[in-house]
Amino acid sequence: MSLDLSVVVPLYNEEESLPELVEWIERVCKEHSLTHEVIMIDDGSTDDSWNIVTKLARQFDAVKGIRFQRNYGKSPALHEGFKAAQGNVVITMDADLQDSPDEIPELYNMIVRDGYDLVSGWKKVRYDNAVTKNLPSKLYNGVNRRITGIKLHDMNCGLKSYKRKVVKSIEVYGEMHRFIPVLAKYAGFKKIGEKVVQHRARKYGHSKFGWERFINGFLDLLSIQFVSRFGKKPMHFFGLLGTCTFLAGFLFTLSLIYDKIRLGDNFGITNKPAFYLSLTAMLMGTLFFLTGFIAELIARSASDRNVYLTEERIGWDK
């Protein structure tokens, strides 16, 4: 039987919040008659999270669990969750109870009723530290909007809903979970919406993100822009760059030769800094061109990057 909904929950050391979260999801889905599954991906937790997931899977038929052998990160957890999801609509949320399951019905309806490919939550009112999280987040999202052209206020919000086709069409790796709307856009899914969602104060534990995520996020954004445009055709980037650099050096060299012919012995080519700059440019152009060829070969023969060691799975034989 086709499922209405898959709720994908990546988690790392969230033992205190898991029972309350699952009971809340179950209650909301039952109230709105949504057939569903809850896929919990334990990203190598060192606390009692997996034992709790196991108990919840025995208590609730909808709960399924995947346990990584070690900590890989949120993107690999989402990748495995997306790969396993069977629902017509997929919703992701964090396990720390800062995302409210009460948002599920409307996020589901925006996909089914309104025809969105992806809907991202916007935590318009936040309960995080204004200096260490809120201000950097606003700057970060402002840069993202300018570069990607996707008008979202909170691209990194963990609460999102997707058509099943979207999550099956994109590859989430490294730290690219921050840019899933960008991945979806470059995969051809253009109807991306936004919904103001409730942000709840943290009830258990502490935040696992620091300042370094903003630096890494900017680097990841540059990476995804490059890979999305030139990942399948790297020669278009390196070849053009190499050709332009080589031609600039070659033209400088021709001008020096012309001046030597015109001025005779009064003009020493090898005494001019422009001569060495021209040689350097020609050499760099050649190297860029060869880099393009090598990148083409790698792009054509690259194997699957998303291979993760799974220690245990539960709930899949129900």
N, C-alpha and C positions, 0 to 999 in steps of 0.2 A: 504494500500500500504506500502511496506517495505521501511524504511528510510535508506539512506546511512549512515547518521551520526547523532550522538547526541553530542552536546557540553555542558558539565557540568561545570557551573561556581559557585563555592561557594563564598559568599560575606559577608562582615561585614563593614558597614559604608563606602560605596564606591559610594555615590550619584553623585559625580562629573564625574566619569569615565564611568558610565554605558551606557549612550546614545551613546557615541563615540564607546565603545566596541561593542555594539550590531550592530550598523550600519556597522562597519568594518567586523564583522563576516558575516553579511548578504551579503555584497558586495562580499567578497571572495567566499562564497558558491555559489552565483549566477553566478559569473564568471566561476566557474569550474563545473557548473551544478550538484551540490550535493544537493539531497533532505535531509533536516536536521531539527533538532529541537534544540533550545537553552534552557537548563534547568537552571534557576537561583535560587539558594538556599540562601535565606536571613537568616543568622545565628543570628537572634535577633538584627538586626541593630537598633541603637537609633537615626539615622538621617533620612533623607527622602528617603532612598534607596528603601523601599518597594513601596512607591507611584510611584517612577520612574519605577520600574519593572512592576507595574500595567499599567502604560501608554504605556510602550514598548510592553506589551502583547496585548494591543488593537491596536497598530500600526503595529506590525509584527505578522503574523500568526504563525511563527515558535517559538515565545518566550512563554515559560511557567515558572511559578514561584511557589516556595514553601517557605512559611514563618514560621520559627520556633517561638514558643511562647517565648523562651528565648535563650540566647547565649549558645550553646553546644560545639562549636569548629569545626574545619575544617573536621575532620574525620567523625563525624555524618552527616555533610552537604554532603560530598561525598557519604556516605552510602545511603542517601535518593536519591541523584541524580542517583547513579548507579541502585538503585532499580526501579526508574522511567524510565530510559533510554530505548528507543526502537530501536535505530540505530544499524546497523550492525557493525559500528565502533564507539567507544566512545572516545572523546577527552576531557581532563580536562585542564582548564587554570584559572589563577587567574584573579580577576576583576580589578586590579589596572593599567592595560595597560602596565605592564612591560613584559608581554607575548604578542608576536605579532600574530594576527590571520592569517597573511600571511604564517605562518608555517603549517597551517591546511592541505592544499592539499598534501604536501609531507608526513606528518605524516599519513594521510589517506592512501596514496599509499603504504607506507612501511608495513602497515597491509594487505591491499588487494592484492597488486602486489607482494610484497616480502615475504609474509607469516609469518611475525613476530606476536607473541602473544601480545607483549607489546613493545612499543618504548618510551624511556625516553629522554626528552630534556636535552641537556648539554649546559649550559650558559658559554661557554668558555671565553668570554669577558664579564665581569660584571661591572655594574656601582654602586655597593654598596660600603660601607666603607671598605677599605682594611683590617683594623685592627679588627673592631667589627663584620664583617660578612664574608669577603672573606677568611681570614686566618683560622678562626675556621671552616668554611665550608669545606675547603680542608682537614684539619685534621680529621674532622668528616667523610667525605666520604672515606678517606684512611682507617680508622678503619673499616667502613662498608664493604669495599671490602675485607679486610683480614678475617673478621669474617664470612661473608655470601658467599664469593666466587663469587659474582655477580660483573662483571667488568664494573661498571658504574662510571662516574666521578662526577655525580650530581644526586644522588638518590632522593633528596628531591625536585627536580625541579617540579613545579606545572604543567608544560606543558608536557603532556603525551598522548599517544594514545593506545587504547586497542581493541582487539577483544571483541565483546559483551559477548562471553562466559566467558572471564576472569573476568569481573566486576560482572557477575552473580554468580561466583564461589567462590569469596573471601568475607570475612567479615572485614570491616574497622571500627574499634571502638577505643575509647580512643584517643590516638595521633598516631595511626598506619598509618596515611596517609604518613608519612615519609618513610615507609617501604613497600609500595605497591608492588614493584618488588620482595621483599622477600616473601610476602604473595603469590604472583603469582607463584613463584618458588616452594614453598612447596605445592601449589595446583596442581602441575604437569605441569605448563606452562614453558617450558625450553627455548623457542626461544625469548630471551629478547635482544632488540637492543637499540641503542643510536643514537641520531641525534644532531649535533651542531645547536643550535637555537639562534636567536637574543635576547639579553637581553636589554630592553629599560630602560632608566633612568626614575625614578618615576616622573610622571607629576602632580599628585594630592596627597594630604594627606601625610602620613608618615608610615613607617614600623610598623607593629604590633607585631614584634617578637623581643625578647631580648636574653641575654646570657643564661637565664634559659632553653631555648629550646634545647641547646646542652647537658646539663646535663640530662634533661628529655629524650632526644633522645637516649642517651646511655643506660639509664635504660629500655626504651622501646625496644631497640634492644636485650638486654638480655632477656627481657620478651618474645619477639616474638620467639627467638631461643628456649627457653624452651617450650613455648606453642606449637610451630610447631612440636617439636620432641616428647614431652611427654604429650601434652594436652589430647589425647585420651587414653593414657596408663601411667598415673602418677605412678602406682605401679612399673613400670619398673625403674623409677628413685629413688623414695623413698624406694622401697623394696630392691634394690641393695645397696643403701647407708646404709640403716638400717642393712642389713645382714652383710655387711663388717665391720661396726662399732661394732656390737654385737660380731662377731667372734673375732675381735681384742681384745676386752675386755675379752672375754671368754678364749682365749689362754693365755693372761697375767695372768689371775686368775689360770689357770692350772699350769703355770710355778711357781707361788708363792706357790701353794699347794705342788708341787714336791720338791721345796727347803725346805719347812717346814718338809716334810717327811725325806729328806736327812740330814738336819742339826739338826732336833729335837728341843729341847727347846731353842737352841741358835738363833733360827730364829723366830721373831715375825711378823706374817703376817700383823696384824693391825697397826704395827708401820711403815710400808713401804708406801711411797707416791704412789707407783705403784698399791697398793691394791685399793686405792680410785679412782685412774684414771681408773682402770679396771672396777670398779662398775659403774662409770660415763659413760664409753663407752658402757657398756651393757644396761644401762638405756636409753641413747640416741639412741642406735640402735633399741630398742623396740619402742621408740616414733616415730622414722622415719618410722618404719614398719607400725605402726598404722596410721600415717599421710597418707601413701600410700593408705591404705584401705579407709580412709575417702575421700581422693581426688578422688578415683575411684567412690565412691557413688555420689559425687558431679558432676563429669564429666558425669555420666550416666543420671542424673536428672536435669541438668542445663537448665534453660529456656532462651528464646531469650534475649540477652543483648541490642540489638539495638531497643529500643522503645523510640521515641521522640515525644514531644507534638508539633503538627503542628497547627498554629493559622489560616492559610489561604492558599488557593491554587488558582491559576488563570491560564487560558489558556488550561486547560485539556479537556474542552468540545467543542473544535474547531473541 
